[in-house]
Amino acid sequence: MGRKNKLQRFAENLTFPHLFQYSYEEAVKGFPLKGKWNSNFFKNDNPIVLELGCGKGEYTVGLARKFPGKNFIGIDVKGARLWRGLKTSHEEGLKNVAFVRARIELIEYFFGNNEVDEIWLTFPDPQIKESREKKRLTSPLFLNRYKTFLKPGGILHLKTDALLLYDYTLEVLQQQGFEIEYANEDIYHSDLDNEVVEIQTFYEQKWLEFNTPIRYIRARLIDNES
């Protein structure tokens, strides 16, 4: 994408009322919707679902269409990518969609305790090198960040083409207080017929053209008080 197109998208992003862009300093100082997404933005009590590293927001928008009784928030640092999800959701008049432009490392500054019901991780960078394990979005470091706002009993979804990340995540989730509810190494050769296979990201479609197996995990944060 050329610089001119990026600048045009950045400019158009500023016109969308459902995009929130905060610097590190602003986020740390206090994001005004933290703990108040339902009351102050969505104006309802519906469950909140996040897509972390959402890219073009295919899952954020696709899930919002399918589940109008839930609220969906896509988070990514790339504004030019977010533009697609922003524009589509705006043109379709989806009122249960928002986007946050921020690094995932700052995620706990945007959501309050027990505010989030589900998290989707759609094809995150597997960070193949062992030295970059802490960068994986399913590492203990990130899972502990999610626990600051994910409700007890809340759901975490992972879709990935990377066997390394799939195997790693299965192990780490169980160590970090999650119960594996479903795991499949090749969802397009399975009996799944829900949003896991109905909604595809741009890059997922490319991998499928090369017959790359797509893997999926659904895990629940154990409620130790139940």
C-alpha positions in Angstrom: 0.0 0.0 0.0 1.3 3.4 -1.0 2.0 6.2 1.5 -0.7 8.3 -0.1 -3.4 5.6 0.5 -2.2 5.1 4.0 -2.5 8.8 4.8 -6.0 8.9 3.2 -7.1 6.0 5.4 -5.6 7.5 8.5 -7.5 10.7 7.8 -10.8 8.8 7.2 -10.3 6.9 10.4 -10.5 10.1 12.3 -14.1 10.5 11.1 -15.3 7.2 12.6 -17.0 7.7 16.0 -16.4 4.0 16.9 -12.6 4.2 16.7 -10.5 5.0 19.8 -6.8 5.9 19.4 -4.8 6.6 22.6 -1.1 7.1 23.1 0.7 5.1 25.7 0.8 8.1 28.0 -3.0 8.7 27.6 -3.9 5.0 28.1 -1.8 4.8 31.3 -3.2 8.0 32.6 -6.7 6.7 32.2 -8.9 5.5 29.3 -12.3 6.9 29.9 -14.3 3.8 28.8 -12.3 1.4 31.0 -15.0 -0.5 32.9 -17.7 1.5 31.2 -17.9 0.2 27.7 -21.5 -1.1 28.1 -22.9 1.9 29.9 -21.1 4.7 28.1 -20.6 3.4 24.6 -22.7 0.5 23.6 -25.6 1.6 25.9 -26.6 -1.9 26.8 -25.7 -4.8 29.0 -24.7 -7.3 26.3 -21.6 -9.5 26.5 -18.3 -7.9 25.3 -16.1 -9.9 22.9 -12.6 -8.8 21.9 -10.6 -9.6 18.7 -7.0 -9.0 19.6 -4.6 -8.3 16.7 -7.7 -8.0 14.5 -6.0 -6.7 11.3 -8.8 -5.8 8.9 -11.4 -6.8 11.5 -12.9 -9.7 9.6 -13.9 -11.5 12.8 -15.0 -8.4 14.6 -17.4 -7.5 11.8 -18.4 -11.0 10.9 -19.3 -11.9 14.5 -21.1 -8.6 15.0 -23.3 -9.5 12.0 -24.0 -13.0 13.3 -24.6 -12.1 16.9 -26.4 -8.7 17.2 -27.0 -9.5 20.9 -23.2 -9.1 21.7 -20.8 -6.2 21.5 -17.5 -6.6 19.6 -14.3 -4.7 19.9 -11.3 -5.2 17.5 -7.8 -4.1 18.7 -4.8 -3.6 16.4 -1.9 -1.2 16.2 -2.1 -0.9 12.4 -4.5 2.0 11.5 -4.4 1.3 7.7 -5.7 -2.3 8.4 -8.3 -1.2 10.9 -9.7 1.2 8.3 -11.3 -1.8 6.4 -13.3 -3.0 9.5 -14.2 0.5 10.5 -15.5 1.4 7.1 -17.4 -1.8 6.6 -19.1 -1.6 10.0 -19.9 2.0 9.5 -21.4 1.5 6.1 -23.5 -1.4 7.4 -24.7 0.6 10.4 -23.5 -2.0 12.9 -24.0 -0.5 16.4 -22.4 -3.3 18.2 -18.9 -2.7 16.9 -15.9 -0.6 18.1 -12.2 -0.6 17.4 -9.2 0.4 19.4 -5.9 1.3 17.9 -3.3 0.2 20.4 -0.6 -2.3 21.1 -1.8 -5.5 22.7 0.8 -5.0 25.4 -1.4 -2.2 26.7 -4.6 -4.1 26.7 -5.3 -4.1 30.4 -5.5 -0.3 30.3 -8.6 -0.4 28.2 -10.8 -2.8 30.0 -11.9 -3.1 33.6 -12.2 -6.1 36.0 -14.7 -8.7 34.7 -15.7 -6.5 31.8 -15.0 -9.0 28.9 -16.8 -12.3 28.2 -14.7 -13.6 25.3 -11.4 -13.1 23.5 -10.6 -14.1 19.9 -7.0 -14.5 18.8 -7.2 -14.9 15.0 -3.8 -15.9 13.5 -1.5 -14.1 15.8 2.3 -14.1 15.0 3.5 -17.5 16.3 6.9 -16.0 17.2 8.7 -19.1 16.2 12.0 -18.4 17.9 12.1 -19.6 21.5 13.7 -16.3 22.6 10.5 -14.5 21.6 8.1 -16.8 23.6 7.0 -13.9 25.7 5.7 -12.1 22.6 3.3 -14.9 21.8 -0.3 -13.8 22.5 -0.9 -17.0 24.4 2.2 -16.8 26.6 1.7 -16.7 30.4 2.6 -13.0 30.3 -0.3 -12.2 28.0 -2.8 -14.6 29.6 -2.2 -12.9 32.9 -3.0 -9.6 31.2 -6.3 -11.0 29.9 -7.2 -12.3 33.4 -7.3 -8.7 34.6 -10.5 -8.2 32.6 -11.8 -11.6 31.4 -14.7 -12.8 33.5 -14.4 -16.1 35.4 -15.9 -18.7 33.0 -14.9 -16.4 30.1 -13.9 -17.9 26.8 -10.6 -17.6 24.8 -10.5 -18.7 21.2 -7.4 -19.3 19.1 -7.3 -19.9 15.3 -3.9 -20.5 13.8 -2.1 -22.2 11.0 1.0 -22.7 13.2 1.3 -26.1 14.8 4.0 -24.8 17.2 1.6 -22.1 18.5 -1.3 -24.6 18.7 0.7 -27.2 20.8 2.3 -24.5 22.9 -1.1 -22.9 23.7 -2.7 -26.2 24.6 0.0 -26.7 27.3 0.1 -23.1 28.6 -3.6 -22.6 28.9 -4.0 -25.6 31.2 -1.1 -24.4 33.3 -2.7 -20.9 33.6 -6.1 -21.9 34.9 -8.0 -22.5 31.6 -10.0 -25.6 30.8 -9.8 -26.8 27.2 -13.3 -27.2 25.8 -12.4 -28.0 22.2 -9.3 -28.4 20.2 -8.9 -29.5 16.5 -5.8 -29.6 14.3 -7.8 -29.3 11.0 -11.1 -27.6 11.4 -12.0 -27.7 7.7 -11.9 -31.5 7.8 -14.1 -31.7 10.9 -17.8 -31.5 11.8 -17.7 -27.8 12.9 -20.4 -25.8 11.2 -20.3 -22.6 13.3 -18.6 -19.2 13.1 -15.2 -20.8 13.5 -15.4 -22.0 9.9 -18.0 -19.6 8.6 -15.8 -16.5 9.1 -12.4 -16.4 7.5 -9.7 -13.8 7.6 -8.0 -12.6 4.4 -4.8 -14.5 5.2 -6.7 -17.6 6.2 -8.2 -17.8 2.8 -4.7 -17.6 1.3 -3.5 -20.5 3.5 -6.5 -22.6 2.6 -5.6 -22.2 -1.1 -2.4 -24.1 -0.2 -4.3 -26.7 1.8 -2.7 -25.5 5.0 -4.5 -27.1 8.1 -6.2 -24.5 10.2 -6.2 -25.2 13.9 -8.6 -24.0 16.6 -8.8 -24.0 20.4 -11.6 -23.0 22.7 -10.8 -22.7 26.4 -12.7 -21.4 29.4 -11.2 -19.5 32.3 -11.9 -21.7 35.4 -14.0 -20.0 38.0 -12.3 -21.0 41.2 -15.2 -19.7 43.3 -17.9 -21.8 41.7 
